[in-house]
């Protein structure tokens, strides 16, 4: 039914597209209704042209890049009010608004960024045309001094400030309390229009596969350091020093962006000519050094911006082994050509990322004579070309091509010590009964994990603009993309005779990554931006649709036959009123969208799981007598029915802009019922085993020397499933007050109320942990749905930004108040199963009455105490942060910050009535920036 | 050059309050943001070369007083701005300085086990004063320090002297690596004859031990304050008040799998809370300190005489919190410091007399908890509540110094000064039930000489102070009761404070003015002490709690301690 609706919708969208095209073909565009703006962007001190400055007409969305001398000619723009925004690296952005009613020459003078300017913005911006998206420009980025992209998210309403550690993968979330792997996987990182991906990473190792990446208690934490499987891009690898601005899409994304569910972080890299800039950032856990410069090669050869940074980071200063050191470099080349008489913008970007510190030592490593080596290297190249055609049918054509190759090799020489005698090690790679070996009590295990993912991406986009009977303006974006992901690495390499984790051998027979087929997908999209002027007011629509299909999948995978259609619909009513001579803008917006995140390589092609059961275990500390027999069961966790993870989003909002006063209110609802998970299920096993000797054993035993017993039990296996369900809803608010001149301070208040539910979207299995008369409980129940974890939080953040231009000083007092933070388990889960399975694998339907009346089944009732459902309520918590930046002279800027300079976390009573209090530990750092 | 000397003095007094000031217990609590980086640096700072200058710098560190002088005292303003005969309203100026240095110190023989016996410290910092015409002055300073302190024993807390006697002890010890960040900012302005200042400073330190059991200590100090000054004729009055907030978080854990140790929660004289001193994989604790301080000064400038009186008082309350949120220990500390200076000029000669008295009194409290069932429906869930409070611990530290100095010029560029000082230090601890007591009373006579050469481009200064420390009185009445770490936490510090011997310190400063660059210079500090405790100061018996470290009483022996620091500075 849903597919039918989507198909109908797709047909209507295509029909609309055709109609629009037909209308466009029939519409006569009067040339005098559109005019050309040309001019020059230059430095206000020495009048030198700013090469490749970026200009954007905010109302129409038309953007261009200047030439090497700062000259520009914009495509024809409709007559009326225009707002042209110029941006350039190292300069304060400038916006020129005027009424366009003829061809116009515009000379834009820009000032170098300085805290001595009267106007400087250090908060996220929310412009009316951005539909609630947050834009963090260069001045704000430099002020918050991020170490990684995730620091930028803290500027958003509802996000809680916390100290991120760089040595382990951090889950990324938006609009939620807590974090989950699916939301993190669904966060798209788009760098200059090219999506970044981590979908090619694959680690099939006991204690890693199927584990929550945020769980610090994995089998080997050093592996966990650089492994971010099925949880999205590792943001630690992205240096913010190469970034000029960031735009964060929280709600419904444009149809141009796909393979996401949570949101998108659009990153724009530094480019253009700029003075040499050096930055040093120090805090107890992170040491960062950056240097970068933009050079004009010549008038014909364009501009090259190069930058390099080095980061050394540790999660815990006591830890010697788990250090993260990253070296990144970026080279960004821009030039402008002419093809025929059409301008052509070319951008080529190279990125390198290397991890050093190959050898790590630690008191315990040295004691045990262990070693640990990690090597990570990444090379990415992208090229983007944009041809400004300015024809009636197509305004511009853009092509992107990128390749991203990385190599992640982890090698470990590890001592394995058993305090409970020798462990057994089966060696079979097939199901059935086989002989195994006894491992030494102490031995060294050598293993490595190699991933070499390659991502190749290609995209072509076109833009067409036209009017409908001069009453409405259309801007149509359309195009297609394709992406290939392939891993050439060896995967896990371990000696089965000397396994690293003898207690869990389920993944000891791995399949190399290079044997896994590549993931290939293609997508088409179309999005129409319609503006209907209504005297002073206007109505904006963004109607988009995206269709995605996966290729190169096994024929039995349902995704190989499925086209995923995603509508992305947004509407906005802009009401302009005059209040005492000043313009007041009220914006009412609403939207609905569906977004799909495709499965990763690890989820599509998991390794088979080998579960070994003891059949005969005779250990005499004598190689001639020792005898080990195991029965191996093989389980394939792959799920051909796995589908894309879908998130349905709805949002309404209201924004008010009046002079320097801004108010924003948004309410949203997101339902993602098909998140990915390694879902645990019970499977019956049965085999003969020989545990009791019939007589004293004096020579190498055989089965005949033991009592034969037919053993039945259940075992747990994980299977890839769309079983994780997340529901997010909430209200976000933001108020920006005009500057209080007496205090030289402006105040921003933002916050949110979020309610997030984490649960399962499929029936769950449960086996009571009971042993009676030496026997485990013989039944497994099937229950409708799993535990619902409810989390809610209401917070307010107040920023006081004090800017004193005469001293070149900005400081920010930041108050974060969490008014309430509650967690509870919901009582929706069914207490009684709807069926149960016995040890023979037979499934029996059952009713609650039958459960209650049968003494053998009563334990299947999952009755919880009242305490289990109690809400854990935390009291109000206040945290104060402080940051200050001072310009010293014209070239130097010194900053320092303190997180948790003061905190108020009262003592409270937990759900079980015991005393609790959250501790807040201070964190601080300093940064020095120099421009030469 | 004179202006640069003044600027440097101001620079170090904002920055390194402890370098020039007597490092009393009160200042440890009140003005922690200016603390020295190691115990030996604190010892170097304890007795000033020039107490009168130190007292005066203390007054000027009140930024409202500084602003008052800038706006009303043209001679002071000239010296600070390095301009000759400036117009009255030329108040706009920016003075900036930067400094980097390295120090190394070592204590032979017995030492205070809770603070280590070898110290290597590096620092780099900057300080600036930015005055705008009719808009007041902005102050700023920042410092980054990094180093390693060796030989911590029976203590896992940094800056233990603030939290004594309530430390967490482990029986393994180790060496601390640390990083320290300090920031200060302030603004001072004048209106209608009154001058006001508001300032804040923050110091954060993160320190760790990288051998088992591994500690991570995060300590932070915040001080926020306001000040006011006014001039009436020859008299100048000033007042300032501060709020102080300090926290230390301790995370202590064994990295080695399955390794457990006992961690002792000590509460004075080696007593430890047996029930709350678990054998476990690790322990966490939080310290909270809230305090307030007030300072007043009066200065009178007559034609050839100057009087200065400074009085300050500080109070702080400390509480401990364990990971189960029990607040086992509290303490309250009062500090009172008085300073007095008198100087008189006779032609080209000058006589100065100064005194300083610093007194700290601390009372310790123990909170007694019982466990109870918070919810009778769940008999396996327990919580804790306070049922009693004991006030049994007392601590007193008193440092008193008097100094007389005579200065006279030799020729056009040279000035020589001679000083004689005498200091008295009293330290005592008491516990009422069971009764325990110890105290030391020492006298330290000192002689000093300083030599100064100044011309248009260069400045050279060398100061020397020699001293002799002699015990006047001592007592150690500590009777072990059951299992105690009395040897480690009571006797060893007592033995350290029973030191008798000779010592000396010297400071060499060379600076040169370089056109268009400013002034660059070198500062070298050296301190040496030699001596030991009297032969009758010996531990009787066998320590009841022992480990591989600090568990064997040794006979008294002579020991040496030294400390040296070299710094480079630049001012513009």
Boltz contact constraints between the chains, C-beta under 6 A:
constraints:
  - contact:
      token1: [A, 284]
      token2: [B, 179]
      max_distance: 6.0
  - contact:
      token1: [A, 284]
      token2: [B, 206]
      max_distance: 6.0
  - contact:
      token1: [A, 317]
      token2: [B, 208]
      max_distance: 6.0
  - contact:
      token1: [A, 317]
      token2: [B, 216]
      max_distance: 6.0
  - contact:
      token1: [A, 318]
      token2: [B, 208]
      max_distance: 6.0
  - contact:
      token1: [A, 318]
      token2: [B, 210]
      max_distance: 6.0
  - contact:
      token1: [A, 318]
      token2: [B, 214]
      max_distance: 6.0
  - contact:
      token1: [A, 318]
      token2: [B, 216]
      max_distance: 6.0
  - contact:
      token1: [A, 363]
      token2: [B, 211]
      max_distance: 6.0
  - contact:
      token1: [A, 364]
      token2: [B, 255]
      max_distance: 6.0
  - contact:
      token1: [A, 364]
      token2: [B, 256]
      max_distance: 6.0
  - contact:
      token1: [A, 807]
      token2: [B, 138]
      max_distance: 6.0
  - contact:
      token1: [A, 896]
      token2: [B, 183]
      max_distance: 6.0
  - contact:
      token1: [A, 898]
      token2: [B, 202]
      max_distance: 6.0
  - contact:
      token1: [A, 901]
      token2: [B, 222]
      max_distance: 6.0
  - contact:
      token1: [A, 912]
      token2: [B, 381]
      max_distance: 6.0
  - contact:
      token1: [A, 913]
      token2: [B, 374]
      max_distance: 6.0
  - contact:
      token1: [A, 913]
      token2: [B, 375]
      max_distance: 6.0
  - contact:
      token1: [A, 914]
      token2: [B, 383]
      max_distance: 6.0
  - contact:
      token1: [A, 915]
      token2: [B, 325]
      max_distance: 6.0
  - contact:
      token1: [A, 915]
      token2: [B, 383]
      max_distance: 6.0
  - contact:
      token1: [A, 917]
      token2: [B, 325]
      max_distance: 6.0
  - contact:
      token1: [A, 919]
      token2: [B, 286]
      max_distance: 6.0
  - contact:
      token1: [A, 921]
      token2: [B, 218]
      max_distance: 6.0
  - contact:
      token1: [A, 921]
      token2: [B, 249]
      max_distance: 6.0
  - contact:
      token1: [A, 922]
      token2: [B, 204]
      max_distance: 6.0
  - contact:
      token1: [A, 922]
      token2: [B, 220]
      max_distance: 6.0
  - contact:
      token1: [A, 924]
      token2: [B, 181]
      max_distance: 6.0
  - contact:
      token1: [A, 924]
      token2: [B, 204]
      max_distance: 6.0
  - contact:
      token1: [A, 926]
      token2: [B, 181]
      max_distance: 6.0
